[in-house]
Amino acid sequence: MLSSELRGLLSASRLFQQADLAAVEALLGGCVRHQLMPGDTLIEAGARNATLYLVLSGELRVYAGGRDLPANAMLGPGDCAGEMSLIDGYSASALVLAAAPTELLAIPHERMWELLDAVPLVARNLLAIMSGRLRNNNLTLVTSQSRSLEFEQAGSVDTLTGLHNRRWIEESFMRLIRRCRLDGAPLCLVMADVDLLADVNDRNGLLTGDNVLRRIARCLAESLRPQDLLGRYGGDEFAILLPQTPLPEARAIAARLCAAVAAAGIVVPPAKNARTLSCGVAPVGTEDDLTGVFTRAERALLQAKANGRNRVEVGG
């Protein structure tokens, strides 16, 4: 016979919710009650487990990644532990510790199967418990993946302009160069630099210069095709990779970018003229590596600066 105290605890548990306790009393009568103190181990990760533990009082904590990491779950009165390894027969996948003085009812493997056969409602309750755990684990996994993607994106985005940064440029540009090399498709690199931005920084301050960079970055992004790759290379320089684009068309695109920036009318007093852009263009050959292409585009950009700015030059 179960004590009235234990019957009350069982009826409040999720496992025996709405079950006829009289039908399971004989099976539970021989089950042992365990006492744990804070820090005691109930289940060791990697160890075999053939018992389902029902929490009568206290608190358990589940550590899927080890005791040095935050707990993945907390189990209180009415919850159960060990059901997964009991059902599938594999070793326990998580460490389970007592976080407070805890009392448990231990239901052995054979007794649990007898109970599930005798009372189908208990089987349904156990299925609901395990489904809830699986749903929670899936949600945790999705959340972790989302955070990983956020961190990955944060590591590849320039915080000032919102464009991709140099790290992303070097990785993505090289992948596209390899792809175009295999396809035999024409490809060109454009290096663009804001003219005389250092004068704005010296005269008006870095905040004003940053605002100019942001406005020009937006202007470039809005003027390019969907397939073009754009990023801030560093300082006041931008790198643009133009796939499926022969050199004459790349030069025309670069000229269009210069015209778009000039037409944006970004004027910083006391200057009266709008900010402008200079561009250097270099075709990507079948034997080129990223360093060589950037070197030729940079040389062409310096030539555009030397020839009066707000213009496009081509590097061979």
Residue frames as qw, qx, qy, qz and C-alpha x, y, z in Angstrom:
[[0.000, 0.886, 0.463, 0.000, 0.00, 0.00, 0.00],
 [0.377, 0.436, -0.033, 0.817, 1.18, 3.49, -0.80],
 [0.210, -0.437, -0.489, 0.725, 1.15, 6.09, 1.92],
 [0.197, 0.870, 0.445, -0.081, -1.29, 8.94, 1.53],
 [0.172, -0.811, 0.228, 0.510, 1.69, 11.30, 1.32],
 [0.319, -0.228, 0.730, 0.559, 3.25, 9.37, -1.57],
 [0.324, 0.563, 0.742, 0.164, -0.11, 9.03, -3.33],
 [0.080, 0.926, 0.206, -0.305, -0.46, 12.82, -3.20],
 [0.209, -0.653, 0.476, 0.551, 3.01, 13.33, -4.64],
 [0.364, 0.056, 0.830, 0.418, 2.42, 10.82, -7.42],
 [0.283, 0.724, 0.629, 0.000, -0.96, 12.25, -8.40],
 [0.027, 0.924, -0.007, -0.382, 0.68, 15.68, -8.75],
 [0.399, -0.397, 0.613, 0.554, 3.41, 14.32, -11.06],
 [0.469, 0.490, -0.345, -0.649, 3.26, 14.57, -14.84],
 [0.158, 0.214, -0.946, -0.185, 3.99, 10.86, -15.23],
 [0.041, -0.309, -0.936, 0.166, 0.90, 9.76, -13.28],
 [0.259, 0.160, 0.067, -0.950, -1.35, 12.66, -14.19],
 [0.702, 0.094, -0.076, -0.701, -5.00, 11.46, -14.29],
 [0.505, 0.161, -0.845, -0.074, -3.86, 7.83, -13.87],
 [0.809, -0.464, -0.145, -0.331, -5.66, 5.42, -11.53],
 [0.005, -0.645, 0.701, -0.305, -3.08, 4.99, -8.79],
 [0.789, -0.196, 0.479, -0.332, -4.87, 1.94, -7.49],
 [0.913, 0.401, -0.029, -0.067, -3.97, 0.18, -10.74],
 [0.581, 0.595, -0.432, 0.350, -0.24, 0.81, -10.23],
 [0.499, -0.735, 0.314, -0.334, -0.02, 0.60, -6.46],
 [0.953, -0.205, 0.212, 0.072, 1.26, -2.98, -6.42],
 [0.773, 0.456, -0.011, 0.440, 3.96, -2.15, -8.95],
 [0.145, 0.771, -0.230, 0.575, 5.16, 0.96, -7.14],
 [0.729, -0.661, -0.006, -0.177, 4.99, -0.50, -3.65],
 [0.893, -0.239, 0.068, 0.375, 8.46, -2.05, -3.80],
 [0.491, 0.683, -0.028, 0.540, 10.16, 1.01, -5.35],
 [0.612, -0.355, -0.298, 0.641, 12.87, 2.66, -3.24],
 [0.017, 0.986, 0.118, 0.119, 12.95, 6.30, -2.22],
 [0.715, 0.103, -0.122, 0.681, 16.37, 7.98, -2.47],
 [0.216, -0.945, -0.106, 0.221, 17.71, 11.06, -0.73],
 [0.664, 0.372, 0.026, 0.649, 20.33, 13.30, -2.39],
 [0.328, -0.753, -0.133, 0.555, 22.24, 16.25, -0.99],
 [0.349, 0.912, -0.072, -0.203, 23.26, 19.30, -3.04],
 [0.085, 0.732, -0.649, -0.190, 26.05, 18.36, -5.44],
 [0.608, -0.105, 0.786, -0.030, 25.34, 14.61, -5.34],
 [0.252, 0.281, -0.682, -0.627, 25.39, 12.86, -8.72],
 [0.763, 0.158, 0.426, -0.459, 22.25, 11.01, -9.74],
 [0.867, 0.412, 0.263, 0.103, 23.21, 10.08, -13.31],
 [0.366, -0.584, 0.437, 0.577, 26.71, 10.27, -14.82],
 [0.588, 0.673, -0.197, -0.403, 27.05, 11.13, -18.50],
 [0.430, 0.507, -0.736, -0.126, 28.24, 8.08, -20.44],
 [0.199, -0.164, 0.906, -0.336, 27.19, 5.64, -17.72],
 [0.303, -0.270, -0.843, -0.354, 24.52, 2.98, -18.10],
 [0.317, -0.042, 0.435, -0.842, 21.18, 3.75, -16.49],
 [0.290, -0.228, -0.882, -0.292, 18.27, 1.34, -15.98],
 [0.159, -0.520, -0.687, 0.482, 16.11, 3.41, -13.66],
 [0.019, -0.665, -0.316, -0.676, 13.52, 6.14, -14.03],
 [0.297, -0.229, -0.537, 0.756, 13.68, 8.66, -11.19],
 [0.144, -0.771, -0.474, -0.400, 10.61, 10.60, -10.17],
 [0.194, 0.258, -0.364, 0.874, 11.36, 13.84, -8.30],
 [0.372, -0.635, -0.675, 0.053, 9.25, 13.97, -5.13],
 [0.240, -0.953, -0.106, 0.149, 10.88, 17.09, -3.68],
 [0.523, -0.532, 0.317, 0.586, 13.92, 19.29, -4.22],
 [0.475, 0.820, -0.118, -0.297, 15.63, 20.11, -7.51],
 [0.789, -0.052, 0.441, 0.423, 17.82, 18.38, -10.10],
 [0.234, 0.819, -0.238, -0.467, 19.92, 20.04, -12.76],
 [0.880, 0.283, 0.338, 0.176, 20.81, 18.52, -16.12],
 [0.094, -0.784, 0.412, 0.454, 24.20, 19.28, -17.71],
 [0.884, 0.440, 0.157, -0.002, 24.49, 18.09, -21.31],
 [0.540, 0.742, -0.273, 0.289, 27.89, 19.74, -21.80],
 [0.631, 0.053, -0.528, 0.566, 29.50, 18.93, -18.45],
 [0.426, -0.721, -0.467, 0.285, 29.37, 20.43, -14.98],
 [0.376, -0.311, 0.027, 0.872, 31.59, 23.40, -15.94],
 [0.045, -0.231, -0.462, -0.855, 28.93, 24.73, -18.34],
 [0.442, -0.063, 0.251, -0.859, 25.49, 26.17, -17.50],
 [0.409, 0.165, 0.870, -0.220, 22.69, 23.70, -16.79],
 [0.117, -0.091, -0.686, -0.712, 20.49, 22.76, -19.74],
 [0.536, -0.462, -0.491, -0.508, 17.43, 22.01, -17.64],
 [0.154, -0.245, 0.671, -0.683, 16.12, 22.11, -14.07],
 [0.530, -0.268, -0.749, -0.294, 13.80, 19.39, -12.78],
 [0.275, -0.301, 0.473, -0.781, 11.49, 19.90, -9.83],
 [0.411, 0.086, 0.812, -0.405, 8.77, 17.97, -8.01],
 [0.704, 0.489, 0.340, -0.387, 6.66, 15.97, -10.45],
 [0.494, 0.694, -0.462, -0.248, 9.39, 15.79, -13.12],
 [0.958, -0.138, 0.241, 0.077, 11.32, 12.65, -13.98],
 [0.082, 0.789, -0.575, -0.202, 14.90, 11.89, -14.98],
 [0.323, -0.323, 0.882, 0.115, 16.61, 9.00, -16.74],
 [0.738, 0.381, 0.428, -0.358, 13.69, 8.15, -19.00],
 [0.554, 0.702, -0.337, -0.296, 15.63, 8.52, -22.25],
 [0.146, 0.495, -0.856, 0.018, 18.43, 6.07, -21.42],
 [0.507, 0.007, 0.779, -0.369, 15.91, 3.73, -19.84],
 [0.733, 0.505, 0.231, -0.393, 13.82, 3.62, -23.02],
 [0.637, 0.683, -0.326, -0.149, 16.55, 3.45, -25.68],
 [0.968, -0.180, 0.028, 0.170, 19.03, 1.34, -23.70],
 [0.584, 0.564, -0.200, 0.548, 21.99, 3.60, -24.47],
 [0.500, -0.217, -0.411, 0.731, 24.31, 5.24, -21.99],
 [0.072, -0.867, -0.374, 0.321, 23.11, 8.47, -20.37],
 [0.504, 0.588, 0.188, 0.604, 23.82, 11.54, -22.50],
 [0.063, -0.769, 0.093, -0.629, 23.84, 14.11, -19.69],
 [0.335, 0.022, -0.699, 0.631, 25.05, 14.59, -16.15],
 [0.450, -0.667, -0.358, -0.474, 22.27, 14.98, -13.55],
 [0.334, 0.096, -0.603, 0.718, 23.09, 16.53, -10.16],
 [0.308, -0.744, -0.581, 0.119, 21.07, 17.51, -7.12],
 [0.195, 0.547, -0.037, 0.813, 20.88, 21.29, -6.69],
 [0.439, -0.470, 0.289, -0.709, 19.10, 21.08, -3.33],
 [0.320, -0.094, 0.893, -0.302, 18.15, 18.37, -0.82],
 [0.580, 0.190, -0.424, -0.669, 16.15, 16.10, -3.12],
 [0.561, -0.038, 0.786, -0.258, 13.97, 13.04, -2.65],
 [0.432, 0.318, -0.612, -0.581, 13.38, 10.64, -5.54],
 [0.845, 0.026, 0.452, -0.286, 11.33, 7.55, -6.23],
 [0.018, 0.467, -0.792, -0.393, 13.45, 5.05, -8.19],
 [0.855, 0.256, 0.244, -0.379, 11.45, 2.89, -10.61],
 [0.456, -0.331, 0.744, 0.359, 13.61, 0.04, -12.02],
 [0.211, 0.284, -0.637, -0.685, 13.62, -0.81, -15.71],
 [0.150, -0.189, -0.954, -0.176, 11.56, -4.01, -15.45],
 [0.021, 0.534, 0.677, -0.506, 9.02, -2.38, -13.14],
 [0.175, 0.485, -0.082, -0.853, 8.65, 0.60, -15.49],
 [0.251, 0.099, -0.758, -0.594, 7.87, -1.63, -18.47],
 [0.120, -0.367, -0.914, 0.122, 5.32, -3.55, -16.42],
 [0.057, 0.554, 0.399, -0.729, 3.77, -0.24, -15.45],
 [0.219, 0.364, -0.372, -0.825, 3.57, 0.95, -19.05],
 [0.232, -0.089, -0.899, -0.361, 1.93, -2.31, -20.13],
 [0.130, -0.440, -0.835, 0.305, -0.56, -2.25, -17.26],
 [0.045, 0.788, 0.372, -0.489, -1.58, 1.41, -17.46],
 [0.536, 0.486, 0.394, 0.567, -1.60, 2.85, -21.02],
 [0.042, -0.974, -0.159, -0.155, -2.27, 6.35, -19.68],
 [0.560, -0.702, 0.265, 0.353, 1.14, 6.31, -17.97],
 [0.647, 0.097, 0.492, 0.575, 2.69, 5.39, -21.32],
 [0.255, 0.804, 0.363, 0.395, 0.91, 8.34, -22.94],
 [0.315, -0.946, 0.014, 0.070, 2.13, 10.66, -20.18],
 [0.656, -0.428, 0.386, 0.487, 5.70, 9.44, -20.60],
 [0.538, 0.418, 0.480, 0.552, 5.45, 9.99, -24.36],
 [0.032, 0.946, 0.228, 0.227, 4.21, 13.55, -23.75],
 [0.511, -0.794, 0.181, 0.275, 7.12, 14.20, -21.37],
 [0.650, -0.156, 0.483, 0.565, 9.68, 12.95, -23.88],
 [0.389, 0.669, 0.448, 0.448, 8.04, 14.87, -26.72],
 [0.166, -0.982, -0.090, -0.019, 8.25, 18.04, -24.64],
 [0.591, -0.588, 0.345, 0.431, 11.94, 17.42, -23.99],
 [0.597, 0.206, 0.534, 0.563, 12.54, 16.86, -27.70],
 [0.185, 0.873, 0.344, 0.291, 10.65, 20.03, -28.62],
 [0.348, -0.920, 0.089, 0.158, 12.68, 22.02, -26.08],
 [0.650, -0.329, 0.454, 0.513, 15.95, 20.54, -27.38],
 [0.496, 0.511, 0.496, 0.497, 14.97, 21.43, -30.95],
 [0.017, -0.973, -0.183, -0.138, 14.18, 24.98, -29.89],
 [0.525, -0.741, 0.262, 0.326, 17.52, 25.22, -28.10],
 [0.660, 0.012, 0.515, 0.547, 19.30, 23.93, -31.21],
 [0.328, 0.755, 0.401, 0.403, 17.54, 26.44, -33.47],
 [0.236, -0.971, -0.021, 0.030, 18.36, 29.26, -31.05],
 [0.631, -0.516, 0.376, 0.441, 22.01, 28.19, -30.89],
 [0.586, 0.291, 0.512, 0.556, 22.25, 28.04, -34.68],
 [0.129, 0.913, 0.293, 0.253, 20.62, 31.47, -34.98],
 [0.393, -0.886, 0.149, 0.194, 23.11, 32.92, -32.52],
 [0.681, -0.206, 0.468, 0.525, 25.99, 31.28, -34.36],
 [0.449, 0.589, 0.455, 0.494, 24.78, 32.85, -37.60],
 [0.105, -0.983, -0.128, -0.076, 24.46, 36.21, -35.87],
 [0.549, -0.686, 0.311, 0.362, 28.04, 35.96, -34.58],
 [0.646, 0.107, 0.523, 0.546, 29.25, 34.85, -37.98],
 [0.277, 0.808, 0.365, 0.371, 27.49, 37.75, -39.66],
 [0.297, -0.949, 0.020, 0.099, 28.80, 40.19, -37.05],
 [0.635, -0.453, 0.409, 0.474, 32.33, 38.97, -37.82],
 [0.507, 0.224, 0.568, 0.609, 31.92, 39.72, -41.53],
 [0.103, 0.862, 0.415, 0.270, 30.15, 43.10, -41.43],
 [0.335, 0.218, -0.167, 0.901, 31.72, 46.54, -41.22],
 [0.175, -0.609, -0.661, 0.403, 29.95, 48.25, -38.33],
 [0.046, -0.428, 0.001, 0.903, 30.35, 51.77, -39.75],
 [0.288, 0.232, -0.454, -0.810, 28.87, 51.30, -43.22],
 [0.773, 0.131, 0.421, -0.456, 26.88, 48.07, -42.85],
 [0.705, 0.523, -0.427, -0.216, 28.76, 46.63, -45.84],
 [0.970, -0.118, -0.100, 0.188, 30.84, 43.48, -45.68],
 [0.328, -0.868, 0.332, 0.171, 34.32, 43.92, -44.24],
 [0.256, 0.686, -0.655, -0.186, 37.80, 43.01, -45.47],
 [0.382, -0.207, 0.893, -0.119, 37.68, 39.52, -43.97],
 [0.675, 0.440, 0.530, -0.265, 34.52, 38.73, -45.94],
 [0.463, 0.788, -0.246, -0.322, 35.98, 40.34, -49.08],
 [0.024, 0.580, -0.804, -0.129, 39.08, 38.16, -49.05],
 [0.435, 0.012, 0.890, -0.134, 37.11, 34.94, -48.48],
 [0.595, 0.572, 0.477, -0.302, 34.19, 35.60, -50.83],
 [0.366, 0.790, -0.313, -0.379, 36.18, 37.21, -53.64],
 [0.089, -0.455, 0.868, 0.179, 38.56, 34.25, -53.81],
 [0.508, 0.225, 0.818, -0.151, 35.64, 31.79, -54.03],
 [0.549, 0.734, 0.230, -0.327, 34.09, 33.76, -56.88],
 [0.168, 0.737, -0.566, -0.330, 37.41, 34.05, -58.69],
 [0.288, -0.197, 0.933, 0.086, 37.82, 30.25, -58.56],
 [0.546, 0.466, 0.655, -0.237, 34.27, 29.73, -59.84],
 [0.457, 0.818, -0.042, -0.346, 34.68, 32.15, -62.75],
 [0.038, -0.604, 0.748, 0.273, 38.05, 30.58, -63.55],
 [0.417, 0.057, 0.907, 0.010, 36.40, 27.16, -63.87],
 [0.492, 0.663, 0.522, -0.217, 33.53, 28.58, -65.95],
 [0.482, 0.165, 0.391, 0.767, 35.82, 30.70, -68.12],
 [0.020, 0.886, 0.447, 0.120, 33.64, 33.72, -67.36],
 [0.331, 0.535, -0.134, 0.765, 35.04, 37.29, -67.47],
 [0.555, -0.705, -0.384, 0.218, 35.60, 38.94, -64.08],
 [0.326, 0.591, -0.137, 0.725, 36.86, 42.37, -62.99],
 [0.492, -0.532, -0.466, 0.507, 37.83, 44.03, -59.73],
 [0.083, 0.786, 0.099, 0.605, 37.14, 47.69, -58.96],
 [0.481, -0.354, -0.444, 0.668, 38.88, 49.54, -56.15],
 [0.013, -0.803, -0.299, -0.516, 37.07, 52.78, -55.24],
 [0.470, -0.245, -0.398, 0.749, 38.35, 55.51, -52.95],
 [0.047, -0.922, -0.380, 0.063, 36.60, 58.63, -51.62],
 [0.490, 0.531, -0.035, 0.691, 38.46, 61.70, -52.84],
 [0.105, 0.470, -0.289, 0.827, 40.05, 63.96, -50.21],
 [0.659, -0.587, -0.433, -0.182, 38.22, 62.39, -47.28],
 [0.635, -0.197, -0.366, 0.651, 41.27, 63.08, -45.10],
 [0.074, 0.282, -0.005, 0.957, 40.60, 66.82, -45.57],
 [0.550, -0.527, -0.336, -0.554, 37.05, 66.35, -44.26],
 [0.780, -0.388, -0.435, 0.225, 38.33, 64.44, -41.23],
 [0.495, -0.020, -0.235, 0.836, 40.96, 67.09, -40.47],
 [0.058, -0.265, -0.078, -0.959, 38.64, 70.06, -40.96],
 [0.590, -0.336, -0.190, -0.709, 35.27, 68.75, -39.78],
 [0.497, -0.366, 0.672, -0.410, 36.15, 65.82, -37.55],
 [0.019, -0.128, 0.979, 0.160, 35.95, 62.04, -37.81],
 [0.377, 0.402, 0.733, -0.399, 32.20, 61.90, -37.15],
 [0.467, 0.677, -0.038, -0.568, 31.54, 63.99, -40.24],
 [0.199, 0.482, -0.782, -0.343, 33.94, 61.84, -42.25],
 [0.222, 0.065, 0.964, -0.129, 32.17, 58.70, -41.03],
 [0.480, 0.558, 0.451, -0.505, 28.84, 60.11, -42.15],
 [0.390, 0.641, -0.420, -0.511, 30.29, 60.76, -45.62],
 [0.020, 0.272, -0.952, -0.138, 31.52, 57.16, -45.77],
 [0.366, 0.287, 0.823, -0.326, 28.09, 55.83, -44.80],
 [0.502, 0.653, 0.161, -0.544, 26.32, 57.90, -47.46],
 [0.325, 0.581, -0.630, -0.401, 28.78, 56.88, -50.18],
 [0.161, -0.105, 0.980, -0.043, 28.52, 53.22, -49.14],
 [0.478, 0.464, 0.626, -0.405, 24.74, 53.40, -49.54],
 [0.440, 0.705, -0.182, -0.526, 25.14, 55.12, -52.91],
 [0.125, 0.433, -0.852, -0.265, 27.47, 52.36, -54.15],
 [0.291, 0.105, 0.932, -0.190, 25.19, 49.59, -52.91],
 [0.496, 0.593, 0.430, -0.466, 22.19, 51.13, -54.67],
 [0.384, 0.726, -0.325, -0.469, 24.10, 51.58, -57.94],
 [0.043, -0.376, 0.906, 0.190, 25.41, 48.03, -58.37],
 [0.684, 0.008, -0.549, -0.481, 23.76, 44.93, -59.83],
 [0.838, -0.416, 0.126, -0.329, 22.44, 42.14, -57.59],
 [0.970, 0.074, -0.120, 0.196, 25.27, 39.77, -58.59],
 [0.378, 0.671, -0.352, 0.532, 28.07, 42.24, -57.79],
 [0.724, -0.442, -0.401, 0.346, 30.05, 41.87, -54.55],
 [0.081, 0.787, -0.106, 0.602, 30.73, 45.03, -52.53],
 [0.719, -0.530, -0.339, 0.295, 32.63, 45.58, -49.31],
 [0.095, -0.967, 0.213, -0.106, 34.59, 48.17, -47.37],
 [0.827, 0.291, -0.346, 0.335, 38.23, 47.27, -47.84],
 [0.609, -0.405, -0.291, 0.617, 39.51, 49.66, -45.20],
 [0.195, -0.308, -0.005, 0.931, 39.72, 53.36, -44.44],
 [0.431, 0.549, 0.107, -0.708, 37.98, 55.17, -47.31],
 [0.192, 0.316, -0.793, -0.484, 38.43, 52.34, -49.82],
 [0.797, 0.148, 0.371, -0.453, 35.77, 50.01, -51.21],
 [0.121, -0.255, 0.885, 0.370, 36.29, 46.79, -53.18],
 [0.724, 0.351, 0.182, -0.565, 33.82, 45.64, -55.85],
 [0.284, -0.165, 0.886, 0.329, 33.99, 42.35, -57.73],
 [0.587, 0.413, -0.047, -0.694, 32.03, 42.24, -60.99],
 [0.528, -0.025, 0.840, 0.128, 31.23, 38.69, -62.19],
 [0.515, 0.527, 0.642, 0.210, 30.34, 37.91, -65.81],
 [0.113, 0.964, 0.088, -0.225, 31.78, 41.31, -66.73],
 [0.744, 0.325, 0.093, 0.576, 34.39, 42.00, -69.42],
 [0.442, -0.251, -0.133, 0.851, 36.75, 44.94, -68.98],
 [0.005, -0.296, -0.286, -0.911, 34.89, 47.55, -71.12],
 [0.487, -0.616, -0.492, -0.376, 31.66, 46.91, -69.21],
 [0.641, -0.473, -0.398, 0.455, 33.54, 47.00, -65.87],
 [0.306, -0.008, -0.005, 0.952, 35.02, 50.37, -66.76],
 [0.239, -0.452, -0.388, -0.767, 31.53, 51.66, -67.63],
 [0.614, -0.601, -0.511, -0.022, 30.16, 50.40, -64.29],
 [0.552, -0.319, -0.261, 0.725, 32.99, 52.13, -62.42],
 [0.091, 0.190, 0.176, 0.962, 32.28, 55.37, -64.30],
 [0.429, -0.567, -0.500, -0.494, 28.62, 55.03, -63.36],
 [0.631, -0.526, -0.457, 0.340, 29.61, 54.70, -59.70],
 [0.365, -0.114, -0.075, 0.921, 31.69, 57.88, -59.89],
 [0.148, -0.349, -0.351, -0.857, 28.78, 59.72, -61.51],
 [0.545, -0.581, -0.574, -0.187, 26.32, 58.40, -58.89],
 [0.555, -0.441, -0.367, 0.602, 28.47, 59.62, -56.00],
 [0.190, 0.010, 0.089, 0.978, 28.96, 63.04, -57.59],
 [0.298, -0.418, -0.481, -0.711, 25.23, 63.32, -58.30],
 [0.513, -0.516, -0.661, 0.184, 24.39, 62.45, -54.65],
 [0.020, -0.794, -0.015, -0.608, 25.46, 65.99, -53.75],
 [0.743, -0.522, -0.303, 0.289, 27.33, 65.12, -50.54],
 [0.254, 0.727, -0.142, 0.622, 28.62, 68.58, -49.61],
 [0.655, -0.508, -0.375, 0.415, 30.58, 69.20, -46.41],
 [0.050, 0.963, -0.009, 0.266, 30.91, 72.94, -45.58],
 [0.149, 0.738, 0.006, -0.658, 32.93, 75.07, -45.92],
 [0.227, -0.103, 0.765, 0.593, 33.63, 73.21, -49.19],
 [0.519, 0.388, 0.066, -0.759, 31.13, 73.97, -51.92],
 [0.525, 0.314, -0.678, -0.408, 31.80, 71.00, -54.18],
 [0.921, -0.191, 0.057, -0.336, 30.23, 67.61, -53.64],
 [0.537, -0.459, 0.702, 0.089, 32.34, 64.63, -52.58],
 [0.702, 0.501, -0.378, -0.336, 33.65, 62.50, -55.45],
 [0.882, -0.206, 0.423, 0.008, 35.04, 59.02, -56.04],
 [0.290, 0.650, -0.640, -0.290, 38.05, 57.65, -57.91],
 [0.939, -0.011, 0.292, -0.181, 38.19, 54.08, -59.24],
 [0.049, 0.550, -0.786, -0.278, 40.83, 51.66, -60.45],
 [0.912, 0.164, 0.112, -0.358, 39.73, 48.64, -62.53],
 [0.049, -0.497, 0.848, 0.178, 41.65, 45.41, -63.13],
 [0.840, 0.106, -0.350, -0.400, 40.56, 42.33, -65.12],
 [0.661, -0.416, 0.608, -0.145, 41.01, 38.97, -63.38],
 [0.484, 0.474, -0.675, -0.293, 43.07, 36.57, -65.47],
 [0.922, -0.093, -0.327, -0.187, 42.95, 32.78, -65.36],
 [0.733, 0.079, -0.476, 0.479, 46.27, 32.64, -63.50],
 [0.062, -0.613, 0.227, -0.754, 45.63, 35.56, -61.15],
 [0.430, -0.369, -0.729, 0.385, 45.54, 35.26, -57.40],
 [0.183, -0.887, -0.423, 0.008, 43.74, 37.73, -55.15],
 [0.455, -0.652, 0.051, 0.605, 46.90, 39.62, -54.16],
 [0.379, -0.006, 0.495, 0.782, 47.95, 40.23, -57.74],
 [0.047, 0.667, 0.601, 0.437, 44.52, 41.48, -58.81],
 [0.316, -0.881, -0.293, 0.196, 44.28, 43.86, -55.86],
 [0.490, -0.438, 0.206, 0.725, 47.76, 45.18, -56.57],
 [0.264, 0.231, 0.547, 0.760, 46.87, 46.06, -60.17],
 [0.122, -0.786, -0.542, -0.271, 43.55, 47.62, -59.21],
 [0.438, -0.773, -0.158, 0.431, 45.27, 49.69, -56.48],
 [0.427, -0.194, 0.336, 0.817, 47.84, 50.95, -58.99],
 [0.094, 0.502, 0.587, 0.628, 45.07, 51.99, -61.35],
 [0.306, -0.844, -0.438, 0.044, 43.31, 53.73, -58.45],
 [0.463, -0.591, 0.040, 0.660, 46.47, 55.70, -57.61],
 [0.310, 0.111, 0.491, 0.806, 46.73, 56.67, -61.26],
 [0.078, -0.730, -0.580, -0.353, 43.14, 57.96, -61.19],
 [0.405, -0.813, -0.226, 0.353, 44.04, 60.08, -58.15],
 [0.456, -0.362, 0.271, 0.766, 47.16, 61.40, -59.85],
 [0.202, 0.290, 0.598, 0.719, 45.20, 62.26, -63.01],
 [0.170, -0.271, -0.065, -0.945, 42.83, 64.60, -61.19],
 [0.211, 0.149, 0.804, -0.535, 40.41, 62.37, -59.21],
 [0.579, 0.428, 0.354, -0.597, 36.72, 61.69, -59.90],
 [0.571, 0.530, -0.480, -0.404, 37.71, 59.39, -62.74],
 [0.954, -0.068, 0.286, -0.065, 38.39, 55.75, -63.69],
 [0.205, 0.681, -0.677, -0.189, 41.72, 54.21, -64.72],
 [0.983, 0.061, -0.072, -0.157, 42.41, 50.64, -65.83],
 [0.351, -0.648, 0.672, 0.073, 45.30, 48.49, -64.65],
 [0.670, 0.408, -0.545, -0.295, 46.80, 45.96, -67.00]]
